[in-house]
Each structure stands twice: as C-alpha cells, then as structure tokens.
Amino acid sequence: MGQNIILKNSPLQVIRTVNDKLMSYNVEFTEVTGGTFWKAYTPEQIAGTEKFSVGDAKDIVTAMSNLMQVYPPIDLYNEKLRKLAKEFGPVWVRVSGTWATKTYYDFEGTGVTPEGYQNRLTKEQWIGVLDFVKAIDAKLLISVANCEGLHKADEPWNPSQAEKLFALTKEYGATIDAVEFTNEPNMLDITGFPPGYTAENYVRDEDIFHKWVRDNYPGTLIVGPCNTGGVMGDSEEADEAISGGVENISGNLATCDDLMKDAKEPLDVYSYHYYNGISERLEMVMPAAHWDADKVLTEGYLKVAPVNCEINIPFRDKYCPGGEMWVTESGDAGGGGDTWASTYVDVFRTLNELGTFATLTDGVIFHNTLASSDYGFLKHGTFEPRPNYFAVLLWNRIMGTTVYNTEEEIREGAHVFAHSRRDGKEGIAYLIINNSETEATTVELPKSAQVYKLHADTLRATTMKLNGKELVLDENNELPDMSPVLMEGALTLEPATIAFVVM
C-alpha cells in the first residue's frame, strides 16, 4: 500500500539554519595536474547489461592496471564547464585528494619532479584553479604536500612547499579560504605519507601546520581531520546493513582520537568523508562493503549517509565544539563510483543525503567530483550534465537555508524534507522522495503549488526528466527549461519518483 502525505502550509517548527553553500564539490588535484584516476565504465556496464570485471586479477595490486588510466589536465577555462559550474551559485570548491599529498609545486618552471614526490603542479595550472574559483564566485579549500620529498617521518613537517602555494595565491590577488592538512590521514600507509609515518608524527605535524597557517594567513579556516570512515553491517536485512568505507583497504588505520586527542591547535571546522560503501572496482577487496544495484533504493542503503553523520557528530562536539561539520568528500561509492553512479538512480542517494544532513547539523557537503570519474556531476571531457547535476541545481535554486521539522517519519515511499524558499519569499519548499519501486505515494496539497517532478524511463537511465521533459542541454549548451507546473489538490508520485514542491 502506498504512502499518503499531507503537506502543511502553516508555520513549521524551525530545526536550524544551514550554510548557503551546503551543496559544494571537489575538483581532484589529479585533474588539475593531469594523472592517474579511475577508468570510466563502458556504456553497457552503466546500463547494467554488461557485468563489471577486473579480468584475471587475483588481488587489488594486479587489478589496478585495469581500474585506472592516465588523464590529461582539466581545462578550467572551458566556457561550457564554467557556465555549468556557475549555475549552481556560490559554492565551496575543494582541490585535494590523495594526489595532493604527493605533489611538488614547480612554480619556477624546472619541469622536474624531485625525488620523494609523485606529481608536479605548474604555476599556470594553479593560476587556472584561482581563475576558475573567481569566475564562478566560489570559495577555495585545499590540502597540502606531506610526503617523503618534503620530510622524513622522524623529521617535523616544514612549510617550504606550502608557502609557495599560499604566497603565489596572495600575490595573484586570491585567497585560500580553508585548508585541510592532509587528505584521509587515517589511512597511514596509503595516503602518501613518508614511509614509517605514525599517528604521533601526524599530530606533531598538524599542529605545526595549523599554527603556521594561523600565524601567517589568519583568515584561512582550519578544517580537519578529513578522515574517511563507516560502519560495517553483518545483517542480511536491508534496513540493518550499514556499509563500511574505503578506509578498510588500508592495513594501518588510525582513529579520529589517534589523530586529534593530543593536538594543541584547535579546528575551526570538523570534516570527514562519507561514501555508501565501495564500488564494483574494489568489491574483490571488500565484498561486505559493496551494495548491489537492487539495494540502492532500500531504507538500509539510504540511511548510510545520516548514520555516518550521526557517528561523526560526537567527534565534532569533542574536537570542534560549536563548529560546522563538513563532508569534504561524498558520493555514490569509494573507488570512483558504481556503474550506476552516473544514472538517475543515484539521484535518490544524493538528494536524500542533502535532506537528512541538513536536519542533523549545519555544514557543507562536497560531492566528489565536479567533472571526473563516474560519480562526477559532469561527464569527463565533454562536460555533459548527468542526472545528479540537474538534481542539485534544483536543490540550490529551490531549497533555502532554514530547515523545518516536517513531523513526517522517514519511511519507504516518504522521505520528506522542508526548507524555506531559496527565492526569499514567504512559504515552504518541500523535497519528497518516493523510493518505493512498486507503490505510488499520494501528496495532498493544501493550496496551489509549484511542482518539479523528477523521473526517468528506467532507474539506470542516463537522462532524467522534469515534469515529462528530458533534462539535456540544447545545441548551444544552454540549460533546458526547468520551470515547474502548477498543481492543486493531490499530487501522485509514481514509484521511484522525486518531487520538489514549493508553496
């Protein structure tokens, strides 16, 4: 039997006010310099007609050649890319990733990557980042080098490389608005640290770095610890199976307490990473942390994001009391996303994460990524928008910063969220997710409402529809008409359908 929801147009209880840049994203450091990243799935794998395989590989080491490929640097001056990014409105852009930990800043133009570094960033590439951030009216979050090329494990971190990055940014008239010291430092043996690096070494170095930033660039927010994590479920029941994170690939893990309890320099913002388990690419390593495609609309799958948020709130309260909480990497699955990450079905996870996060805390969610791998908002190379792009574009245009209590229990067929209107007018903006694959949901409207109904021909469709019209760019790369339809009385949400309702 389908769900019945009665929307209210009367004042609702306010839960909180959230950051107006709640929906933000990553541009991977490897995109900026060019380098190795996850190999794209085939159209047949995306459609689900061809099973993904790592070939004859028996372990992750031998499988990597089948999982990765080398990409050229992204063109951050591309007119189409900038135009589509700017449509989101003001956001945070995070330029980081494991690649950043091992990157040398060759602003002198030597063309040489010194021993102990893996990658090289040119002056022109970094100015490209600064120009992109300025062009789309964004704020910039980064992480810095912390590898063997900079120092040994028993030697304190030093600012010789970081100063080059900050100084060039300042000289160019730009700012680094926030920093995380290192990407995913809890994975001590695979995140790019000097050999033999320990949690104690990290605590020593993060204090050095954070003090250096505060002494020299006091306007820059200190964000951390930037851990990735999750909880493993051993139940066969979908509503109990909470997926673990990609961090379990590492054999040498540090906890949040290991990295923060002895730190002397406080955080301005608490950060962590969340993925709904791991993708098919890494399933051979962590089969228990992978979700099959037929589970992605279940309550168990959709509650992974809020459960991870709830797990991190006590750590935020301990190490950054009163501060915001940022998810500085988020997306369908660790390992570049599942085969369905670029399709309509992932819109349910994305919008549900935004809705549930806003009811639990204030902060920012950085989707990984803007235009790389299968979970990017835009397709790599062509920058064609995927369903998630249009979904979060609507979120940013419709959902305001005041969060209300809907008094609706989250359940299959009825994930209901309410915010103020983004246009500043009086009223309420609702997001309603019918994640049932078999039952329709009836929404009773108390007055005439603007309705934006999202649906698709199939769950794994690469094109989403809004009120029956395909959401694709025209021949001039202009956005399609995204106007609502006016409705009154009752709204029917067919199985696997989402709607924004504005009153």
C-alpha positions as CSV (number, residue, x, y, z in Angstrom):
1,M,0.0,0.0,0.0
2,G,1.4,3.4,-1.0
3,Q,2.1,6.2,1.4
4,N,-0.1,9.3,1.9
5,I,1.5,12.6,2.9
6,I,-0.4,15.8,3.9
7,L,1.8,18.9,3.3
8,K,1.4,21.9,5.6
9,N,1.5,25.5,4.5
10,S,1.2,26.8,8.1
11,P,4.4,27.7,10.0
12,L,6.6,24.7,10.9
13,Q,9.0,24.3,13.7
14,V,12.5,25.5,12.8
15,I,15.3,23.0,13.3
16,R,18.2,25.1,12.2
17,T,19.7,27.4,9.6
18,V,22.3,25.8,7.4
19,N,25.2,27.0,5.3
20,D,24.0,28.5,2.0
21,K,26.9,26.6,0.3
22,L,25.7,23.3,1.7
23,M,25.9,21.8,-1.8
24,S,29.5,22.0,-3.0
25,Y,32.0,19.8,-4.8
26,N,35.6,18.6,-5.4
27,V,38.0,19.2,-8.2
28,E,40.6,16.5,-7.7
29,F,44.2,17.6,-7.6
30,T,44.9,14.9,-10.2
31,E,42.5,16.7,-12.5
32,V,44.5,19.9,-12.2
33,T,47.9,18.4,-12.8
34,G,46.8,15.5,-15.0
35,G,47.5,12.0,-13.9
36,T,46.0,8.7,-12.9
37,F,42.4,8.3,-11.9
38,W,39.6,5.8,-12.2
39,K,38.9,4.4,-15.6
40,A,35.4,5.1,-16.9
41,Y,32.9,2.3,-17.2
42,T,31.5,1.2,-20.6
43,P,28.0,2.3,-21.7
44,E,27.0,-1.4,-21.3
45,Q,28.3,-1.5,-17.7
46,I,26.4,1.7,-16.9
47,A,23.2,0.3,-18.3
48,G,23.7,-2.9,-16.3
49,T,23.8,-5.1,-19.4
50,E,27.4,-6.0,-19.0
51,K,28.9,-7.1,-15.7
52,F,31.9,-5.2,-14.5
53,S,35.1,-7.4,-14.2
54,V,38.7,-6.8,-13.2
55,G,39.8,-9.6,-15.6
56,D,42.2,-12.2,-14.3
57,A,43.4,-10.1,-11.4
58,K,43.5,-12.0,-8.1
59,D,44.2,-9.0,-5.9
60,I,43.9,-5.2,-5.8
61,V,47.6,-4.7,-6.8
62,T,47.3,-6.6,-10.0
63,A,43.9,-5.2,-10.7
64,M,44.9,-1.6,-10.6
65,S,46.1,-1.6,-14.2
66,N,42.6,-2.5,-15.2
67,L,41.0,0.0,-12.9
68,M,43.0,3.2,-13.6
69,Q,44.0,5.3,-16.5
70,V,46.0,8.5,-17.1
71,Y,44.0,11.6,-17.9
72,P,45.3,15.0,-19.2
73,P,44.8,18.1,-17.0
74,I,41.3,19.5,-16.9
75,D,40.7,22.7,-18.9
76,L,39.3,25.0,-16.2
77,Y,39.0,27.8,-18.7
78,N,36.5,25.8,-20.7
79,E,33.4,28.0,-21.3
80,K,30.9,25.2,-21.0
81,L,32.4,23.9,-17.8
82,R,32.5,27.4,-16.2
83,K,29.0,28.2,-17.3
84,L,27.5,25.0,-15.9
85,A,29.5,25.4,-12.6
86,K,28.4,28.9,-12.2
87,E,24.7,27.9,-12.5
88,F,25.0,26.3,-9.0
89,G,25.5,29.8,-7.5
90,P,28.1,30.4,-4.8
91,V,29.8,27.1,-3.6
92,W,33.0,25.8,-2.0
93,V,35.5,24.2,-4.4
94,R,37.8,21.7,-2.8
95,V,41.1,20.9,-4.6
96,S,42.6,18.0,-2.8
97,G,42.7,14.2,-2.8
98,T,45.5,11.7,-2.1
99,W,47.3,13.1,-5.2
100,A,47.7,16.4,-3.4
101,T,49.7,14.9,-0.6
102,K,52.5,13.9,-3.0
103,T,52.5,16.9,-5.3
104,Y,55.5,19.2,-5.8
105,Y,54.8,22.9,-6.6
106,D,57.1,23.6,-9.6
107,F,56.3,27.4,-9.8
108,E,59.9,28.0,-11.0
109,G,59.2,26.0,-14.2
110,T,62.0,23.5,-13.8
111,G,60.0,20.7,-15.4
112,V,61.4,18.3,-12.8
113,T,59.6,16.3,-10.1
114,P,62.1,15.9,-7.2
115,E,62.7,12.5,-5.6
116,G,60.1,11.7,-3.0
117,Y,57.2,13.4,-4.8
118,Q,54.9,11.7,-7.3
119,N,53.4,14.6,-9.1
120,R,54.1,18.2,-10.2
121,L,51.9,21.3,-10.2
122,T,52.9,24.2,-12.5
123,K,52.3,27.9,-11.8
124,E,50.0,28.1,-14.8
125,Q,47.9,25.2,-13.5
126,W,47.5,26.8,-10.1
127,I,46.5,30.1,-11.6
128,G,44.0,28.2,-13.6
129,V,42.4,27.0,-10.3
130,L,42.4,30.5,-8.9
131,D,40.8,31.9,-12.1
132,F,38.2,29.2,-12.1
133,V,37.2,29.8,-8.4
134,K,37.0,33.5,-9.1
135,A,35.0,33.1,-12.3
136,I,32.3,31.1,-10.6
137,D,32.3,33.2,-7.3
138,A,33.4,30.3,-5.1
139,K,35.5,29.8,-2.0
140,L,38.6,27.6,-2.1
141,L,39.5,24.7,0.2
142,I,42.8,22.8,-0.3
143,S,45.2,20.3,1.3
144,V,49.0,20.5,1.1
145,A,52.0,18.3,0.4
146,N,53.1,15.9,3.2
147,C,55.3,13.3,1.6
148,E,58.8,11.9,1.6
149,G,60.0,14.5,-0.7
150,L,59.2,17.2,1.9
151,H,60.5,15.4,5.0
152,K,61.2,12.0,6.6
153,A,58.8,10.5,9.1
154,D,61.0,11.4,12.1
155,E,61.5,14.9,10.8
156,P,58.9,17.6,11.5
157,W,56.8,18.9,8.6
158,N,58.1,22.2,7.2
159,P,56.3,24.9,5.3
160,S,58.7,25.3,2.3
161,Q,56.2,23.9,-0.2
162,A,53.0,25.3,1.4
163,E,54.5,28.8,1.5
164,K,54.9,28.7,-2.3
165,L,51.3,27.8,-2.8
166,F,50.0,30.4,-0.3
167,A,52.4,33.1,-1.5
168,L,51.5,32.7,-5.2
169,T,47.8,32.8,-4.3
170,K,48.2,36.0,-2.3
171,E,50.4,37.6,-5.0
172,Y,47.8,36.8,-7.6
173,G,45.2,38.6,-5.5
174,A,43.3,35.5,-4.5
175,T,42.8,33.7,-1.2
176,I,42.9,30.2,0.2
177,D,39.8,30.3,2.3
178,A,40.2,27.0,4.1
179,V,42.7,24.2,4.5
180,E,42.8,20.5,5.5
181,F,46.3,19.5,6.3
182,T,46.1,16.1,4.6
183,N,43.5,14.1,2.7
184,E,42.3,11.0,4.6
185,P,45.2,10.8,7.1
186,N,43.7,7.9,9.0
187,M,44.9,5.6,6.2
188,L,48.5,6.0,7.3
189,D,50.1,3.6,4.8
190,I,48.4,4.5,1.5
191,T,47.6,8.2,1.7
192,G,51.1,9.4,0.6
193,F,52.9,10.0,3.9
194,P,56.7,9.4,4.3
195,P,57.5,5.7,5.0
196,G,57.0,4.8,8.6
197,Y,54.7,7.7,9.4
198,T,52.7,7.3,12.5
199,A,49.7,8.9,14.1
200,E,52.1,10.6,16.6
201,N,54.0,12.0,13.6
202,Y,50.8,13.3,12.2
203,V,49.7,15.0,15.4
204,R,53.1,16.7,15.6
205,D,52.9,17.9,12.1
206,E,49.2,19.0,12.0
207,D,50.0,21.3,15.0
208,I,53.0,22.8,13.1
209,F,50.9,23.3,10.0
210,H,47.9,24.8,11.8
211,K,50.0,27.2,13.8
212,W,51.9,28.2,10.7
213,V,48.6,29.0,8.9
214,R,47.2,30.9,11.8
215,D,50.4,33.0,12.2
216,N,50.8,33.8,8.5
217,Y,47.3,33.5,7.0
218,P,44.9,34.1,9.8
219,G,41.8,34.5,7.6
220,T,42.1,30.8,6.5
221,L,39.8,28.3,8.2
222,I,41.5,25.2,9.7
223,V,39.5,22.1,8.7
224,G,40.1,18.5,9.8
225,P,40.8,15.8,10.4
226,C,39.4,14.7,7.0
227,N,39.1,11.0,7.9
228,T,37.2,8.5,5.9
229,G,35.1,6.0,7.8
230,G,32.0,4.0,8.1
231,V,30.4,1.1,10.0
232,M,30.1,-2.5,8.7
233,G,26.8,-4.3,8.9
234,D,26.6,-8.1,9.1
235,S,22.9,-8.4,8.7
236,E,21.2,-9.7,5.6
237,E,18.3,-7.3,6.2
238,A,18.4,-4.2,4.1
239,D,17.3,-2.0,6.9
240,E,20.2,-3.1,9.1
241,A,23.0,-3.3,6.6
242,I,25.1,-0.2,7.0
243,S,28.0,-0.2,4.7
244,G,31.7,0.4,5.6
245,G,34.1,2.7,4.0
246,V,37.0,2.5,1.6
247,E,39.4,3.1,4.5
248,N,39.4,-0.6,5.3
249,I,41.6,-1.2,2.3
250,S,44.4,0.2,4.4
251,G,46.1,-2.2,6.8
252,N,47.4,0.6,9.1
253,L,44.5,2.7,10.3
254,A,44.4,5.5,12.8
255,T,41.2,6.6,14.6
256,C,39.9,10.1,14.9
257,D,41.1,10.1,18.5
258,D,44.5,8.9,17.5
259,L,44.9,12.0,15.2
260,M,43.2,14.6,17.4
261,K,43.3,13.9,21.1
262,D,46.8,15.2,21.7
263,A,46.6,18.1,19.2
264,K,47.1,21.6,20.7
265,E,45.9,23.7,17.7
266,P,42.0,23.7,17.6
267,L,39.9,23.2,14.5
268,D,37.6,25.8,13.0
269,V,35.6,23.1,11.2
270,Y,35.3,19.4,11.7
271,S,35.5,17.3,8.5
272,Y,35.1,13.7,7.4
273,H,34.5,11.6,4.2
274,Y,31.5,9.5,3.5
275,Y,30.7,7.0,0.7
276,N,27.9,4.5,0.5
277,G,30.4,1.6,0.7
278,I,32.8,0.8,-2.1
279,S,32.2,0.4,-5.9
280,E,32.4,-2.7,-8.1
281,R,36.0,-1.8,-8.8
282,L,37.0,-2.6,-5.2
283,E,34.4,-5.3,-4.4
284,M,37.0,-8.0,-4.7
285,V,38.9,-6.5,-1.7
286,M,35.9,-5.6,0.5
287,P,32.8,-7.6,-0.7
288,A,30.9,-6.9,2.5
289,A,31.1,-3.1,1.9
290,H,29.7,-3.2,-1.6
291,W,26.0,-2.7,-2.3
292,D,24.4,-4.5,-5.3
293,A,22.3,-2.4,-7.7
294,D,19.0,-3.9,-6.5
295,K,19.5,-2.4,-3.0
296,V,20.1,1.3,-3.8
297,L,16.5,2.4,-3.1
298,T,16.2,0.5,0.1
299,E,16.0,2.1,3.5
300,G,19.2,0.4,4.6
301,Y,21.1,2.0,1.7
302,L,19.6,5.4,2.0
303,K,20.3,5.6,5.8
304,V,24.1,5.1,5.4
305,A,24.6,8.9,5.0
306,P,22.7,10.0,8.1
307,V,24.2,7.2,10.2
308,N,27.7,8.3,9.2
309,C,26.7,11.9,10.1
310,E,25.4,10.8,13.5
311,I,28.6,8.8,14.1
312,N,30.7,11.9,13.4
313,I,28.7,14.4,15.4
314,P,30.2,13.3,18.8
315,F,33.7,13.7,17.4
316,R,32.8,17.2,16.1
317,D,31.5,18.1,19.5
318,K,34.7,16.8,21.1
319,Y,37.2,18.4,18.8
320,C,35.4,21.4,17.3
321,P,32.6,22.3,19.7
322,G,30.1,24.7,18.2
323,G,31.7,24.4,14.8
324,E,30.2,23.3,11.4
325,M,30.7,19.8,10.1
326,W,31.8,19.4,6.5
327,V,31.7,16.2,4.4
328,T,34.7,17.0,2.3
329,E,34.2,14.0,0.0
330,S,30.9,12.4,-0.7
331,G,29.5,10.3,-3.5
332,D,28.0,7.0,-4.5
333,A,30.9,4.7,-3.6
334,G,34.6,4.8,-2.8
335,G,36.7,3.8,-5.8
336,G,35.3,6.2,-8.3
337,G,31.6,5.3,-8.0
338,D,29.5,2.3,-9.0
339,T,28.4,1.5,-12.6
340,W,25.1,3.3,-11.8
341,A,26.7,6.4,-10.3
342,S,26.1,8.5,-13.4
343,T,22.4,7.4,-13.8
344,Y,19.1,8.5,-12.4
345,V,19.0,6.0,-9.5
346,D,21.9,7.8,-7.7
347,V,19.8,11.0,-7.5
348,F,17.8,9.4,-4.7
349,R,21.0,8.9,-2.6
350,T,22.3,12.4,-3.4
351,L,19.1,14.3,-2.5
352,N,18.4,12.2,0.5
353,E,21.9,12.9,1.8
354,L,21.4,16.7,1.5
355,G,18.0,16.5,3.1
356,T,19.0,14.3,6.1
357,F,22.3,16.1,6.7
358,A,20.5,19.4,7.0
359,T,18.2,18.0,9.6
360,L,21.1,16.8,11.7
361,T,23.8,19.5,11.5
362,D,25.0,22.7,9.8
363,G,27.8,22.4,7.3
364,V,28.8,21.7,3.7
365,I,28.8,18.5,1.6
366,F,31.5,18.3,-1.2
367,H,30.3,16.0,-3.9
368,N,33.1,14.1,-5.5
369,T,33.5,15.3,-8.2
370,L,32.5,18.2,-10.5
371,A,33.7,16.6,-13.7
372,S,35.8,13.4,-13.2
373,S,35.0,9.7,-12.9
374,D,31.6,8.1,-12.9
375,Y,30.3,10.0,-9.9
376,G,31.0,13.5,-11.3
377,F,28.2,15.9,-11.8
378,L,29.5,16.4,-15.4
379,K,30.9,13.8,-17.7
380,H,34.7,13.9,-18.0
381,G,35.9,15.5,-21.2
382,T,32.5,16.5,-22.7
383,F,31.1,18.2,-19.5
384,E,27.7,16.9,-20.3
385,P,25.5,17.2,-17.2
386,R,24.4,14.0,-15.6
387,P,21.1,13.5,-13.6
388,N,22.8,14.4,-10.3
389,Y,23.8,17.8,-11.8
390,F,20.2,18.8,-12.5
391,A,19.0,17.4,-9.2
392,V,21.4,19.5,-7.1
393,L,20.9,22.5,-9.4
394,L,17.2,22.3,-8.5
395,W,18.1,21.9,-4.8
396,N,20.2,25.1,-4.9
397,R,17.5,27.0,-6.7
398,I,14.6,25.9,-4.5
399,M,15.7,24.8,-1.0
400,G,16.5,27.7,1.3
401,T,18.7,27.8,4.4
402,T,16.1,27.5,7.1
403,V,15.3,23.8,7.9
404,Y,11.9,22.8,9.2
405,N,10.5,19.8,11.1
406,T,8.1,18.1,8.7
407,E,6.8,15.8,11.5
408,E,6.9,13.0,8.9
409,E,8.8,9.9,9.9
410,I,11.2,8.8,7.1
411,R,10.0,5.6,5.7
412,E,9.9,3.8,2.3
413,G,7.9,6.0,-0.1
414,A,8.0,9.0,2.1
415,H,11.3,10.8,2.7
416,V,10.0,14.3,3.3
417,F,12.2,17.4,3.9
418,A,11.1,21.1,4.3
419,H,13.1,24.3,4.0
420,S,12.5,27.9,3.5
421,R,12.2,29.1,-0.1
422,R,15.6,29.9,-1.7
423,D,14.0,32.9,-3.5
424,G,13.4,34.6,-0.1
425,K,9.6,34.7,-0.5
426,E,7.3,33.5,2.3
427,G,6.3,29.9,2.1
428,I,7.8,26.4,2.3
429,A,9.9,24.4,-0.2
430,Y,9.4,20.6,0.2
431,L,11.5,17.7,-1.2
432,I,9.6,14.4,-1.3
433,I,11.4,11.2,-2.3
434,N,9.3,8.1,-3.2
435,N,11.9,5.4,-3.1
436,S,9.4,2.6,-3.4
437,E,9.8,0.7,-6.7
438,T,6.3,-0.7,-6.6
439,E,4.0,1.7,-4.8
440,A,2.8,5.3,-5.6
441,T,2.8,8.0,-3.0
442,T,0.0,10.5,-2.7
443,V,0.8,14.0,-1.6
444,E,-2.1,16.2,-0.5
445,L,-1.5,19.9,-1.3
446,P,-3.2,22.5,1.0
447,K,-3.1,25.1,-1.7
448,S,-1.8,25.7,-5.3
449,A,1.8,24.7,-5.5
450,Q,4.7,24.7,-7.9
451,V,5.8,21.1,-8.7
452,Y,9.1,19.9,-10.1
453,K,8.6,16.2,-10.6
454,L,11.8,14.2,-11.4
455,H,11.6,10.8,-13.0
456,A,13.2,8.6,-15.7
457,D,12.3,5.9,-18.2
458,T,14.4,3.4,-16.2
459,L,16.4,3.6,-12.9
460,R,19.7,3.4,-14.8
461,A,18.8,5.9,-17.4
462,T,21.5,8.5,-18.1
463,T,18.9,11.1,-18.8
464,M,16.4,12.4,-16.2
465,K,13.1,14.1,-16.9
466,L,11.4,17.0,-15.2
467,N,7.7,17.0,-15.5
468,G,7.9,14.8,-18.5
469,K,10.6,16.8,-20.4
470,E,14.2,15.5,-20.8
471,L,16.9,17.4,-19.0
472,V,19.6,17.9,-21.6
473,L,21.5,20.9,-23.0
474,D,20.5,22.3,-26.3
475,E,22.8,22.7,-29.3
476,N,24.2,25.9,-27.8
477,N,24.9,24.3,-24.5
478,E,22.0,26.2,-22.9
479,L,20.1,24.7,-20.0
480,P,16.7,23.3,-20.7
481,D,13.5,24.9,-19.4
482,M,13.3,23.9,-15.7
483,S,10.0,25.6,-14.9
484,P,7.5,24.0,-12.5
485,V,3.9,23.1,-13.2
486,L,1.2,24.5,-11.1
487,M,-0.9,21.9,-9.3
488,E,-3.6,21.8,-6.6
489,G,-5.4,19.0,-4.8
490,A,-3.5,15.8,-4.8
491,L,-0.1,15.0,-6.4
492,T,0.7,11.4,-7.3
493,L,4.4,10.4,-7.1
494,E,4.7,7.2,-9.1
495,P,7.2,4.5,-7.9
496,A,10.8,5.8,-7.9
497,T,9.9,9.4,-8.4
498,I,11.1,12.6,-6.6
499,A,9.4,16.0,-6.4
500,F,10.2,19.5,-5.2
501,V,7.0,21.2,-4.1
502,V,7.0,25.0,-3.5
503,M,4.1,26.8,-1.8
